């Protein structure tokens, strides 16, 4: 009630596509598509853009916007790629597209695999990982969860899904965090 009496200033975006505001800080963003629609590649492009050495770079038609200056850490959490080859290769591609070399990745980039954690334990592991990363900085953090539906024992279980979404919504409202969630159709 008190806040509605004040002048409201809307937040600036963190990513633009061409001249359009695309993604905002403190939001839940869903990347959804069928198999083979390059959802993970797009999520990787978002990570590369946010980590890039050149603040004026354009990747996949996207550019960083003014609010990106407050961004500190980008975390990429994966639930399905094999750790032997596919996952490290995907992370290498993010690092290279961000303008870094594989042997000197950006210190602001964190990545984790949840593939060895049983599904029924993943939501709690996700919460622990997020809380751990939040202790490392007071600045803005972007979390990319590829694939968020694999974080739950049963994504079609409404209670489990609501619990996860409620948790993420609390985080974006209380802390400087943004989420990119990849969902398979």
C-alpha positions as CSV (number, residue, x, y, z in Angstrom):
1,X,0.0,0.0,0.0
2,X,2.8,2.4,0.9
3,X,4.8,1.6,-2.2
4,X,1.9,2.3,-4.6
5,X,1.9,5.9,-3.3
6,X,5.4,6.4,-4.6
7,X,6.6,7.1,-8.1
8,X,7.5,3.7,-9.7
9,X,10.6,3.4,-11.7
10,X,10.9,0.2,-13.8
11,X,14.1,-1.7,-13.9
12,X,16.3,-1.6,-16.9
13,X,16.8,-4.8,-18.9
14,X,20.0,-6.9,-18.8
15,X,19.7,-8.1,-22.4
16,X,18.2,-6.5,-25.5
17,X,17.4,-8.2,-28.8
18,X,18.0,-5.7,-31.6
19,X,16.3,-2.6,-30.1
20,X,13.8,-4.5,-27.9
21,X,14.1,-5.1,-24.2
22,X,14.3,-8.9,-23.8
23,X,15.4,-10.1,-20.3
24,X,15.2,-8.2,-17.0
25,X,17.0,-8.7,-13.7
26,X,15.2,-10.5,-10.9
27,X,13.0,-12.5,-13.3
28,X,12.2,-16.1,-14.2
29,X,12.7,-16.7,-17.9
30,X,11.8,-19.9,-19.7
31,X,13.4,-21.2,-22.8
32,X,11.1,-23.9,-24.1
33,X,11.1,-26.0,-27.3
34,X,11.1,-29.4,-28.8
35,X,14.1,-31.7,-29.2
36,X,16.6,-30.2,-31.6
37,X,15.4,-26.6,-31.4
38,X,18.7,-25.5,-29.9
39,X,17.4,-24.5,-26.4
40,X,20.7,-25.4,-24.7
41,X,22.7,-23.6,-27.4
42,X,20.6,-20.4,-26.9
43,X,21.1,-20.7,-23.1
44,X,24.8,-21.0,-23.7
45,X,24.7,-17.9,-25.9
46,X,23.0,-16.0,-23.0
47,X,25.7,-17.1,-20.7
48,X,28.5,-16.2,-23.2
49,X,26.9,-12.7,-23.7
50,X,26.6,-12.0,-20.0
51,X,30.3,-13.1,-19.4
52,X,31.8,-11.6,-22.5
53,X,34.9,-9.4,-22.2
54,X,33.5,-6.9,-24.7
55,X,30.5,-5.1,-23.2
56,X,29.3,-4.1,-26.7
57,X,29.4,-7.6,-28.3
58,X,26.3,-8.9,-30.1
59,X,25.6,-12.6,-29.9
60,X,22.5,-14.2,-31.7
61,X,21.2,-10.7,-32.2
62,X,21.4,-9.9,-28.4
63,X,23.4,-7.2,-26.6
64,X,23.9,-6.5,-23.0
65,X,21.9,-3.6,-21.6
66,X,22.7,-1.1,-18.9
67,X,21.6,-3.2,-15.9
68,X,24.2,-5.8,-16.9
69,X,26.8,-3.7,-15.2
70,X,25.6,-4.9,-11.8
71,X,25.9,-8.6,-12.9
72,X,28.7,-10.5,-11.1
73,X,28.3,-14.3,-11.5
74,X,26.8,-16.6,-14.2
75,X,26.0,-20.2,-13.0
76,X,25.2,-22.9,-15.5
77,X,23.6,-26.0,-14.0
78,X,23.1,-29.0,-16.2
79,X,21.0,-32.1,-15.5
80,X,21.4,-34.3,-18.6
81,X,24.7,-34.0,-20.6
82,X,27.4,-36.6,-20.1
83,X,30.2,-35.3,-17.9
84,X,32.9,-37.1,-20.0
85,X,32.5,-35.1,-23.2
86,X,29.2,-33.2,-23.9
87,X,29.1,-31.1,-20.8
88,X,32.7,-30.0,-20.7
89,X,32.5,-29.3,-24.5
90,X,29.4,-27.1,-24.0
91,X,31.1,-25.2,-21.2
92,X,34.2,-24.7,-23.4
93,X,32.0,-23.2,-26.1
94,X,30.5,-20.8,-23.6
95,X,33.9,-19.7,-22.5
96,X,35.3,-19.3,-26.0
97,X,32.2,-17.4,-27.2
98,X,32.7,-15.1,-24.2
99,X,36.1,-14.2,-25.5
100,X,38.2,-16.2,-23.1
101,X,40.5,-19.1,-23.5
102,X,39.8,-22.6,-22.2
103,X,42.8,-22.5,-19.9
104,X,41.8,-19.1,-18.4
105,X,38.0,-19.1,-18.1
106,X,36.3,-16.1,-16.5
107,X,36.3,-16.2,-12.7
108,X,32.7,-15.1,-12.7
109,X,31.6,-18.4,-14.4
110,X,30.4,-21.3,-12.3
111,X,29.0,-24.6,-13.6
112,X,27.7,-27.7,-12.1
113,X,26.3,-31.0,-13.1
114,X,23.4,-32.6,-11.3
115,X,23.4,-35.8,-13.4
116,X,24.8,-37.9,-10.6
117,X,22.3,-36.7,-8.0
118,X,19.1,-38.8,-7.8
119,X,16.1,-36.8,-9.0
120,X,14.3,-36.9,-5.6
121,X,17.4,-35.2,-4.1
122,X,18.0,-32.6,-6.8
123,X,15.7,-29.9,-5.6
124,X,17.4,-29.8,-2.2
125,X,20.9,-29.9,-3.9
126,X,19.8,-27.0,-6.2
127,X,18.8,-25.0,-3.1
128,X,22.1,-25.7,-1.4
129,X,24.1,-24.8,-4.6
130,X,22.2,-21.5,-5.0
131,X,22.6,-20.6,-1.4
132,X,26.4,-21.4,-1.6
133,X,26.8,-19.2,-4.7
134,X,24.9,-16.4,-3.0
135,X,27.4,-16.4,-0.2
136,X,30.2,-15.6,-2.6
137,X,28.8,-12.2,-3.8
138,X,26.4,-9.5,-2.9
139,X,26.0,-8.5,-6.6
140,X,23.6,-9.9,-9.2
141,X,23.8,-13.6,-10.1
142,X,22.3,-15.3,-13.2
143,X,21.4,-19.0,-12.8
144,X,20.8,-21.1,-16.0
145,X,19.1,-24.4,-15.2
146,X,19.3,-26.8,-18.2
147,X,16.9,-28.7,-17.8
148,X,14.7,-27.5,-14.9
149,X,12.2,-30.3,-15.3
150,X,14.9,-32.7,-14.4
151,X,15.3,-31.0,-11.0
152,X,12.2,-32.7,-9.7
153,X,11.3,-36.3,-9.1
154,X,8.1,-35.7,-11.1
155,X,7.7,-32.4,-12.9
156,X,4.0,-33.3,-13.6
157,X,3.5,-33.4,-9.8
158,X,1.8,-30.0,-9.2
159,X,3.0,-29.9,-5.5
160,X,6.7,-30.4,-6.5
161,X,6.5,-28.0,-9.4
162,X,4.8,-25.3,-7.3
163,X,7.4,-25.8,-4.5
164,X,10.2,-25.1,-6.9
165,X,8.6,-22.2,-8.7
166,X,7.6,-20.6,-5.3
167,X,11.2,-21.0,-4.1
168,X,12.6,-19.3,-7.3
169,X,10.0,-16.5,-7.0
170,X,11.0,-15.8,-3.4
171,X,14.7,-15.6,-4.5
172,X,14.0,-13.1,-7.4
173,X,12.0,-10.9,-5.0
174,X,14.4,-10.9,-2.1
175,X,17.8,-11.2,-3.8
176,X,19.7,-10.0,-6.8
177,X,19.2,-13.1,-8.9
178,X,17.8,-13.9,-12.3
179,X,16.9,-17.4,-13.7
180,X,16.9,-18.9,-17.2
181,X,15.1,-22.2,-17.1
182,X,15.3,-24.6,-20.0
183,X,12.2,-26.8,-20.5
184,X,11.8,-29.7,-23.0
185,X,8.3,-29.8,-24.6
